[in-house]
């Protein structure tokens, strides 16, 4: 086999430099010459050198922060003050920029770019494996070679889709990991298509003057006239002529590399540079020797090597499609499937290439191998190490859950894959076309496993926190056994390759989304949408449009534009007969209108078309999602009973599909508990929160932050139930979890401590509550909303201390003053927030405080201000419009203004009746009865008291019922 170059990098195990290698400078590096290198680069500890180039070297290093091995590129010390260091450093920066834009399983990942002693270095993913150049030193089946190059082509296609041209593709720049991954590396010569490649063209006769490899360029400053870019043996003719590099030059380099891999030699004679330029420019490709490689493969390679770029394939997507379009496979399918066996996808071809001659009992035995390509023992160990490196207390439990989940998913995938294969190839009960549809469905699940495992292998705290739930949300492969042929089937091989690429995008988007990487998910979704428009497959475009819209919903500030995106996704889903997608898009639009756009009435009008789409889909998950969204919309609109009913339906649907331990069921239990709390059904709320706690504890273990969140909700419900001791215990358990994970000033820690302080106050442990709140307040300066809440709680403590002092005969004046000071601080801070939610609460408390101190006139302005804000503040925790009316009644009575008191009481009662909340009016009616009796209106007074009694009787409020009975007994007519 002809030798290939390393583009100026000497691999240490090799004995000599290939004759076509061109160094970064005029002086080739000497193997024997020593070179200084640091033992540490930033936080990275240098371990070993992988290769040395004219201007730099690549080494392995240890990252102690994340406990992982990385690869690092750094310029050599001797070029520190050389002008070429500027070129090399710029190249390294450009390489990092190019790679950072790409998120793809076939492209190496960049972790970090920094400087050391004035030199730029780049830390990137360490791939445990070998280059394709090394891999090819052993004989390989031609089909296996083609499959590996197809994977590399996908990496190039993704780079091209992001506007990046590699410009130095060759076998040594493709790595094959021990886990089976194929990754394109060394984008050091890459350029962005957004910048010009302004190499000056030169005559063919002068081409040897440009045979020097130079640095990465994105603009004219970095590309010098008369210098070309690349490794000569793999360069396209136009690169020799200085005409610039683009996706077609990468395709040529790919063709050279594939020819060499398949036929054991380069496609152009391995002679002098001038002859190489002339041969490549003429298009005279060496005829391959006697070989088992089919002629159709040579024809594909031959087209990639055409001297004129316009004669090559339009893009790498067409190259991929051509390499997948095995004629033998097509013939076999036609024989098996009759006239119905037309080409509907490429997944079957990918998974079963080369098996035409295998016995029937062997042809369906490859499923386990395919799954091991994405989830193997080596990959599992990488994930385990990455999880452990985070040091989080829940990491071990998360790893166990992920390992079990992926193992189980893999076993089910293998079983289904084998069943689908045998249905066509053994039992002959299923057409080849239908097999392809079902294999495509299964492949989507496998791609999602690959995308998740890639993220897990580089896990940070956030990924580990969400990992177990992300595995639960993997593509539902059970449906694949029954899916039928539909309108989304693809017959054109080029489009089929594009659709397969888009499926890969969707797998990565889902993985990023479910592990909390929303910014990266949105960036990938935007790329997928752009690519979907190029592919032109409307069903895939509909999904791409929906994914981009739902992620913009979370991240983009312009929510009105998101509405337009969702409407477009709905239209596309309807036009392509995808009711499941249409139902999901309708549900997301409902959530958008109800939440960020604050149009709950509009949201409710969308319920009918959403339900019609869900019914057409015959998909239980689409129905469950719609019930969940409808429940949230109804609850936000004030229909708590209707919202609760829909949430219960969603919970039952998710339980039926996933089982009771599904994390979505736990979230629904928390929402159900919150609605019960709003309805003052505290016992029901507690039962719901306890259900959520049990699920989270099973799924995530005893130290997970989601368990703490559920305990925090439970504490609030217990506090509302006035079970302050158990509330304190629940807060205490939540705090133990949070403090083991987050720093002292984390919002979750501080909110939990505030809840504990409130429980302490309610337990009468006022000095403990005061000390806790005074310790919290300095840590909350960055968060005005939570700081306002803490001041509010501290004001309440001081008010209680004042009452306690007064009751004991001591002077409570200092405490009253401190309480007033903190209420005023609450109002001031809350006014600075977008919602200003604690302003009316603080005004209400100040009114009550002034009234308690005998200062009715001073309290009146605060009560009137809070009363004016009642519509906006009515759902705010701590705000009580009925209590404000009670305070105003007390003030008006002290001021001798009973008419104003009666007027305010009637106004609030009428509001509650109009809002179907008459049950909340009972206390006000009894207060109105007092005033009416005092004014000499006994019949009206007793009517109001009787109405209050009936309301309390219906609500089962025995204590208040007794209060009404006492009033009626003591206010009998004629007495």
N, C-alpha and C positions, 0 to 999 in steps of 0.2 A: 504494500500500500504506500502511495506517495506520502511524503511527510507534510505536515501542516504547521503553520507558525503560531507562535503565541503573542504576536504583536508586541515584541519587546519585553516579554516577561519570561524569565528562565524558571521553569519548574525544577525545584531542587533535586528530585529523584532522577532527572534526565542527565545523560552523560554528555550531551552536546547540544548546541543550538542549531535548529533547522536552518537550511541555507536560504529560506525565503523569509526568515524573520528580519524585520526592520526595526532598529532601536528607536527610542525616543530622541536620541541625539546621535551625533556622528560617531561617537566613540562607543563601541559595543561594550557592555559590562563584562567584567572578568569574574568567572566563577570563584577563583581563588582569592580575589581581593577582599579583605575584610571591610565591613562597613559598620559605622556606629549606629546603634538604634536604641531608643529609650526603653526602659523596663516598664514604664507606665505612661499611658496617654489619658489624661483626665482621670476618670474613675476606672478606666480599663487597664488591666494588668496584662502586659504582652507575654505570650506563651511561646510562640514558635513562628518561624518565617515560612510562608508557603511558596513565595516566588519573588524574584528580584528583577526589576526592569531598569532601563537606563536612567530614569529619573525618580523611581520610587520602588516600593515593595509592598507586598501584601502579607499580613501576618494574622495569626489567630490571637485572640485575647480573651480574658475572663472579665465578665461584667459582674462585680460583686453586688451591685444594687439589685439586679434581677436574677442573680445566680445562674448565668447562662454563658455559653461560649459564643463569641462573635468573630467575624472577619473584619479586619481593618486595613484600609489603604492609606499610605503616608508617603510624602515625597522624601527622597534621600537627602541626608544632611549636606552633602557637598554642593547642592544646588541652592542653598538657602539664599545666597546673595546673587545668584545668577538670574539673568532675565528669563531663562527657561523655567525657573521656579514659578514665576508669575503665570506662565502658560500652564504648567502642571497643576498649580493650585486652582486656576480657573477651570481646568479640565475636571478636577475633582469636584468642585462646586457644581459644575454643569451636570456631572454624572448624578450627584445627589439630587439636584433639582429634577432631572429627568425621571429618576426612579421614584422620587417622592410623589410624583403625580400619578403613579400607576399602582393599582391594587388588583393583582391578578395572580392566580395560583402558579402560573408559568413564568413569573418574573421575580427575581430576588428582591427581598424587602430591605429598605434602608431604615436603620434605627436612629442614627444620630450623626450630626456633622458638627465638628468643633475644631479648635486650634490647640496646638501644643508647641510652645516655644517659637511662636511665629509661623508654624507650619500647619496647614489644614489637613485634617484626617477625617475619614468617613467610616463609621461603624455600621456594618450591615449583617444580615442574616448569615449565620454559618451553616453551610450545607454539608452534612456528613455524607460523603459519597465521592464520586469521581466525575471528571469531565467526559463528554461523549467521545472526545479524542482518545482518552484512556480506555473507555468502555469498548471501543471498536477494535482494540488490539487483540481481542478474542473473536473468533467467528460468531456471527449472530444471524439468526434467520432474517430474511429480507423483510418479512411482515413486521417483525419486532422493531427493526430499524425504522421502517416507515411510520409506525405508531409513535415512536419517540420523536421523530421529526415533526409529525403532525402536532404533538403537544408543544414543541418549540415554536412552530408556526403560529399557534394560538397566542403565545406570548408576544411574538412580533406583531401580530394583528392588533392586539390590545395596545401595544405601544404606538402603532400607527394611528389607531383610533383616538389616542390622546395627543396626537400631533408630534410624536417623537419618532425620529429615524435613528436606528442603531448605528449603522455605517461601519461596523466591523464584526458582522456575524460570521462565525466559523465554529467548528466542533469544539475547540478549546473554550469557547465562550458559552457553552451549554453544559449545565451540570445535571447529573442524574443522581438523586439522593438515594440513600439506602431504603428510604420509605417509598420509593417509586416515583417521587415527584421529578418532573423535568422543568428546569429553570434556566431562562436566558439571563446571562450576567454580563458584566463588563460593558456597561453603557458609557464608559469613559469617553468615547468618541461620538456619543449621541448628540443630536441637535434638535431643537424645537422647530417645527415648521412655522412657528410664528415669527422667527427671525430669518434673515436672508443667509444663504450660504454663498458668500461672495468670492469664491475661489475664481481667479481669472482663468479663462480657457486658454489652452496652449495648443500649438500644432502637434499632430501625432508624432512627428519626428523628434520633438523635444520632450516627449513623455518621460524619458528616463530621468529628467531633471526634477520630476515631482514625486519620485519614489521614496519619500520620507514621511514617516508617520508623525503627525503633529497633534496638538491638543484639541480638546473638545471645544466646539464653537457654537454660540447662539447669535453672534453678531459679527460684523465685519472686523472689529478690533481684534478678534481672536483667530481669524482665518487669514493667513498671509497669502498674498498673490503668489502663484507658482508653486504652492504646496498642496498636496492632496491628502486625503484621509482614508485610512483603512490598512488592511494587510494585503499585499499585492496578489498573492495566489487566489484570494477570494474576492477581489475587487471587480466591479463592473467596468466595461470599457469607458463609460462616460466619466468615471472617477479618475481614470488615468489621464483623461483629457482635461481635467479640472472643471468639468461642467456641473459639479455639485452632486450631492447625494439626496436621494428621496426614497420613498417606499419601494420603488422599482430596483434601486441598487441593493437594498436589503434582500429583495427577492432573488436577485442574481447571486448574491453571496450564499443565500440559502440553497440555491440550486447547485452551486459548486460543492457545498458541504454535503448535500445529500448524494450527489454523484460519487464523491469520494467514499462516502460511507457504504454505498451499495456495491461499487465496482472495484474498490481497492486502489484507486488512483485518481489523480486530478483530471478534470475534463480537458485541460489544455496542457501541452507538453511542459514538463518541469525543466525548462531551460533558462536562458538568460531573461532579464527583465524586458529587453526590447522585443524578443520573440513572444513572450507572454502577452505583452500589450497587443502585438499584431494578431496573434491567434484569437485572443478574446474579442478583439474588434472585428474579426472576420466571421465569427460565429462557428468556426470549424471545431466542433466538439468531437473528441475521440470516440469512435464506436466502442461500446462496451465489449469486453471479452465474453466468451461462452459463460453463460450464467443462468441461474434459476430465476432470476428476477424477470417478471413478465415484461413484454415489450411496451405495454400500456404505461407502465411506470416510467420507462425511459422517455416516452413521449412527453409525459408531464414534466420531467426534469429538463428535457431538451427545450421546452417552451420557456422555462424560467431563465435559460441561458442565452436567449436571443440577444444579439448585439444591440438592437434598437429597443429602447424601453417600451415603446408603444406595441411591440410584438409580444411582450410578455403578458402574463395574466394581469387583469386590472388591479387586483389586490391580493393579499395573502389569504383572504377568505376563499377566493376562487381556487387558489393552490390547494387549500385544505380540502375543499369539496372534490377537486380532481383526484387527490390522493386517496380519498375515501370511496370513490366511485369504482370499486372493483368490478369489472365486467363479469367475472366468474360468479361473484356473489349475486349480481342481478339476474344472470341466467338461472342460477339455482333457485332463486325465489320465484321466478316465472314458472319454472317447472313444478314447484311445490304449491304455488298459490293460484295457478291458472290465470285467467284474465283479471282476476281481482288482485293479483300479486304485483301491482305496480309499485314503484318506489315511493314510499310515503315518509321515509326518514332515514337517517344515517346511523342511528344508534345500533341497530341490529348488525349493520355491516362492521361497525367498530368492534362490537363484542364477539362476533363470530367469524372474523376474517381468518381464512386459512383452514377451515374445518370441513370443507366439502368432502374430503376423503376419509374423515373419521367415522368409525362405527357409530350406529345410533345410540348405543349405551354409553358412548364417550362424549358425544357432541354437546351435551348440556352439563358438563362437569366443571366449567370454568368460572362459575359464579363466585366461589370463595376466593379465587385469585383476584378477581376484579374488586371485591370488597377490601381485600388486604392491601390493595393499592392506595386506599384512602384511610384505612383504620387497621393498623398492624401492631404487633407487640412493640416494635421500635418506636412507632408514632405514639403509642400509649405511654411509653416511658418518657418521651419528650414532653408530653402533656403533663404527666405526673410531676416531673421536675419543675416545669414552669409554674404549676399551681403551688407547689411547695415553696418556690422562690419568693412568692409574694409575702410569706410569713403571716398570713391572715389566719385567725383561729378557726375559721370555717373552711379553709382550703382543703383539708383532708377529707372532710365530709363531702365537699363539692366534687373532689376527685372520685371518691367512691361512687357517687350518684352518676357522674358522667361516664365512668368506666362501665358500670352496669348497664346504663341506658344505651350507650353506643354498642356494646356487645350484643345486647338484646336486639337492637335495631338491625345490626349486621346479620345476625342469625335469621331474622324474619326476611330480610332482603334476599339472602341466599336462597331460602326456601321458595320465595315467590318467583325469583329469577329462574330457578330450575323448573318450577311448575309451568311458567309461561313458555319457556324454551321447549319443554317436552310436549306441551300441547300441540306445537307445530311440528317439531322435528321427530318426535317419537310416536305420539298417539294420533297425529294427523287430524285433529279435531278443530284446529284453528288455522286460519289463513296466515301466510307470511306477513301480509299487510297488517293484520290485527296484532300479530306478535310485535311488529315494529312499534305500533302505537303503545302497547303495554310496556315494552322495553324502554321506550322513551320516557314513560311515566316513572319507571323504576330508576332510570338514569338520573332523573331529577333528584330523587332521594339521595342517590350516591354522591351527586355533586354537592348537595347540602351538607352531607357528612364531611366531605373534603374541605368545604369552606369553613365549617365550624372547627375542625381539627387544626387547620392552619392558624386560626385565631387563638385556639386554646394553646397551641405550642408557643405562642408569644404572649401569653396571658398576663394582664395586669390585674389590679385589685377589682376593677369594675367587671372585667370579663369573668373572673372567678365567681364574683357575686351572682352573676346572672347565668352561669354555665349550665347548671342542672335544669333550669327552666327552658333554656334554649334547646336542650336535647329533647325535652318533652314536646317542643313545638316543631320538630323535624317534619318534613313533608310526609303526608299520610300515604304510605306505600300500600296499605291494605286495599285502597281503591283501585290500584293498578291491575289487579286480577280481574276486575269486572268492567274496566273502562272500555268503551266502544269507539270505533272509528267515527270521526266527526269532521265538521267543516274546517277544522284547523290543520288537517293533515297537509303535508307539503310534498309536492311531486318533483320540484326542481332541485337538483343536487346542490347548486350554489346557494339557493335560499335556505335549503335544509341545513347547510353548514352554518349559515348566519343565525338561524333559529336556535341551533344547538349552542352557539356562542351566547346568545341572549339568555338561554336557560342558565348558563353558567353565571352570567351577570346577576340573574335573579337569585340564584343560590347564595352568591356573595352578599347581595343586598340584605337578604333575610338574615344571614349570619351576623352581619355587622349591626343590623337593627336590633336583633334579639340579645346582643351582648353589650348594648349601650353605646356603640360607636356611631352615633347618629350623624355626625358631620361627615365621616367617611362613607357612611351609607348613602347620604344625600349626594355626595360627590360621585359615587359609583352609579347611583340611579340616574344622574344627569348624563353621564357617559353612555349608559345603557339606552336612554331615550334617544340620544343623538344617533347611536348605532342602529336602533330599531327603525328610525326613519330612513336610514340608508338601506337596510335590508328590505324594507317594504312589505313585511309580513304583518298584516293588520292585527291578527289575534295577539301576536307578540308585542306589537306597538301598543295595544290596549293595556296590557300588563305593565309595560314600561311607563306609560303615561300615568297609570294609577300609582305605581311605586314612587315615581318622582313627586306626584301630588301629595301623597300621604306623608312623605318625609319633609316636603316643604311645609306641610301643615305644622310639623313640630319645630322646624328651624327657621322658616322664612318669615320676615316681618309683615309682608304684604299678604294678609289673609284673603283679601278680595280676589287677588290673582290666583290663589290656591283654589278658590271656588270655581273659577273658569277652567282650571286644569282638571278638576274633578268632573265637571260637566262634560268636558271633552272625553275623559276616560269612560264615563257612562255611555256616551254616544258610541264610542268605538266598541265597547263591550256588547252593546245591544246589536250593533251592525254585524258583529262577528259571532253572534249567538253564543255568548259566554255569560249566562245568567248568574252564575256564582260570582264572577268578577263584578258584574253590574250591581248585584246586591251589596257587595262589600263597598263599592264606590258610593252608592246611595247612602249607606250607613255612615261612611266617613263624612259625606256632605252634611248629613243631619247633625253629626257631632260638631262640625265646623260652624254651622248656622246657630246652633244652640249655645256653643261655648264662646270661642274667640270673637265671632261676629255678633253675639248677643241678640239673636233673632229666634227665640224659642218657638214663637208662633209659626214662623216660616219652616223651622225644622220639623214641626209636627205635620205640616202639609206634605212633607216628603215621605211620610211613613207609608202611604198607600203604594206608590210606585216601587219603593224599596221592598215591601212585602210581596208584591206581585213578582218581582225578579227573584226573590228568595224562594217563592213557591215553584217557579219554573225550574229553578236549579236542582230541586230535589236533593239538596245538600244540607245535611243537618248542621254542619258548622256555619254555613252562611246564615241559617235560621238562628243559630245561637248568637252569632255576632250581632244580628239585627235586634234580637231581644235585649241584649246587653246595652246596645246604643240607645234603643228606644226607652229603656228604663232610666238611663242617665238623663235623657232629654226631658222625660216627663217629670222626674224629680226636680230638675232645675227650673222647670216651668211652674212648680208649685203643686203638681199633682203627685203627692208622695205615695198615696195608695196605688195609683196606676203604675208609678215607677217601680214600686216594690214588687208588684205582680209580674212585671216584665223581667225584672232581675231574677226572680225565682224561676221563671221559665228558662232564662239563659243558663242559670246554675244547673238545672235539671238536664238541659240539653248537653252541656259540657260534661257533666258526670256520666251521662249515658254513652258519650263518645269516647272520652278519655279515662273514665273512672273517677272515683271521689278524691284521688290524691293529685289531680291536675292543678297546677299553680293558678290557672285562671279561675278555678272554683274557689280557691282561697281569697283571691281578690274580690270576687263577687260576694263572698260571705262578709268581707269587711264593708263593702258598699251597702249590703243589706243591713248590717248592723248600724251603719251611720244613719240610714233612713229611719230605722226603728227608733234611734235616739232622737231624731227630729220630731217623730210622732210621740215622743215621751213614753215609748214602750221600752223602758230600760232593761227589763228582764229579757225580752226578745233580743235586744241589742247585745246583751251579754252572751246569750246562747250563740248568736251569730259570730261574735268575736272569738269565742272559745272554739268553734268549728274551724275558723281560719287559723288559729294558733296550732291546733292539732295537725292540720295539713302542712303548715310551714315547718313545724318541728320534725315531722316525718321526712319531708322533702329536703330540707336544708340544714337540719341539725340544730343543736341547742345554742349555737353562737352566731347565727346568721342575722344580719341587720333587718331582714324582713320579719323575722320573729320579734325583734324588738319593736318594729313598727306596729305589729299586731297587738303586742302587749301594751303599747302606748295608747292605742284605741280602746283597749279593754279598760285601762285605768281611767280614761275620760268617761266611759259608760258607768263605771262603778262610782265615780265622783258625782255624776248626775243622779245616780240612785241613792246618793248620800251615804254610801258604804265607804267611808273615807279610809278606814284601816286597810281594806283589801285594795283600794285604789292606790294607796301608797306602796303596798307590796308589789303591785303590777308595774308601777313606775320604776321601782327599785330594780326589778328584774330587767326591764328594758334598759335602764342606765348601765347595768353591769355589762350587757352585751355591747352597747354603743361605745363605752369607754375602753373596751378591749380592741376596738377596731379603729375608732376615729380620734383625732386630737381633742383637747379640752375645749377649744373654741368652735368645734363643729356645731352646726345648727341643730342637728338631731340630739346631740348631747345636751345642749343648752335648753332646748324645748322640753326635754324629759326632766331636767332639773327644775325647770319652772313648774311643771306639773306636780313634781314632788313637793315643792314649796307650797303650792296651793293646797295640796292634801294635808300638809303639816298645819297650815293655818286652820283648815276646817276641823282638824283634830284638836285644836286649841294649843298646839305647840308653837306659839307665836314667835318666841325668840329664835327657835331653830329655823322657822320659815324666814324670819327677818335676816338671819345670818346667811342662809342659802341664797336669797335673792340679792343681797348686797355683794355676794361673791360673784354672782352671775352677771350683774349689770355691766361691769367693766369689760367683760368679754363680748358684749353684744353691740359695741359701738358701731360695728360695720353693718348692722342690720336694724334699721329704724323700726321696722314692723315688730320684730320680736322684742326689741328693746322697749318699745311702747307697752307691749304686753307685760314685760317684767316690771316696769314702773307701775303699771296698773295693779299688778299683784302686790307689790310692795306697799302701795298706797292703801290697799285693803287691809294689809297686816297692821300698818300704823293706825288705821281707823279702829281696828279691833283692839289694839293696845290702848288706844285712847278710851274706848268704852270700858275696857277692863279696869283701867286706872280710875275712871269716874265712879264705877260701881264699887270700888274698894275705898272710895273717899279720898283718893289722891287727885292731884292736879293732872288732868289729861291734856292740858293746853299744848304742850310741846308735841305730843303725838298727833293731835288734831292738825297742828300746823304742818308737820311733816307729811301727813296724809294728803293735805291740800296741795302741798308742793309737788308731790309725786303724781297726783291726778292732773295737775296743770302740765307737768312734764309729759305725761301720757298724751294729752291733747296736742301739745306742740310737736312731738315726734311723729305721731300718727298723721298729722296734717301734711307732713312732708312725703308721705308714701302715696302711691298711685290710688289706693283704695280708700285711704283715710278711715279705715274701718273702726278704729278705737276712739275716734273723736267723739261720736255721740255716746259711746260707753263711758268715757271719762266725764262728759258733761252730765250724764245721768248720775254718776257716783258723786260728783261735786255737789249736785243739787241735793242728794240725800244727805251728804255730810253737813251742808249748811243748815238743812232742816233739823238734823239731829243736834246741832249746836244752838238751836233756837233762832236761827237767822233766816227766816222764811223769805224776806225780801232779797237777800243776797243769793238765795238758791233759785229764785224764780227765773232769772235769765238763762241759767244753765238748763233747767228743765224745759223751757220753751224752745231753746236751740235743739235739744235732743229730740223733742217732739216733732219739730219741723223736719228732722232727718229720718223719721221713722220708716218711711218706705224703702230707703236705700239700706238702712241699718237693721231691718227687722230680722234678717237671718244671721246677723253677726253674733258670735258666741259672747255672752255676757250682756247683750242688749235685751231689754225687756220693756216693750212699749206699754204693756199693761201696768208695770210698776211705775213708769213715768206718769201715767194717768193718776195712779194712787198718790204719788208725791204731789202732783199738781192739785189734786183734791184737798190734800192736807194743807197745802200752802194757801189755797183760796179760802178754806175754812178759817185758818188763822187770821187771814186778812179780812174776814167778814164778807166774802163774796161767794155765797152758796150757789147763786145762779150760774156763775162761770164754772163752778165745779160740776153742776148737773149737766151743763152744755158739753163739757169735755168728756164726761162719762158717756153720754148718749152718742157723741160723735164716734168714739172708739168702738162702742157696741155695734153701731150700724156698720162700721168698716169690717168688723169680724164676721158679722152675719153675711154681708155681701161677698166676702171671700170664702164662705163656707167653713168658717172657723168659729161657729157659735159656741162650741165647746170651751173655747178660751175666754168666753165672756162672763162665765158664772161669777167669778169674784167681783168683777166690776158691777154686775147686776145687784149683788148683795150690798155693795157700797152705795149704789144709787138708791136702793131701798131705804138705807139709813137717812139719806138726804131728803127723800120724798116724805118719809115719815115725819122728819123734823119740820117740814114745810106744811104739814097738815094735809097730806095726800095719802091717806092710809090704804085705800084700795089699790092705787098704783104701786105703792110700796110693797104690799104683800104679793101682788102679781109678779113683780120683779124677783122677789125672794123665792117664790114658788118656782119660777123659771130656773133660777140658779140651782135649786134643789134637784129638779128633774135632770139638768145637765150633769150634775155631780153623780146622781144615781146611775145614769146611763154610762158614765165613764168609770164607775166602780171606785170613786174617790170617797171612801167611807168617812175619813176624818173631816173632809169638807162638807159631806152630807150631814154629819152631826152638827156642824156649825150652822148650816141653813135651818135645820130642825130647831136648834136653840133660838135662832132669831125669830122664826115663825111662832114659837111657843111664847116668847116674851113680848111679841108685838101682835097680840090677838085683838081683833076688832072689838070695840066697846070698852077696852081697858084704858 
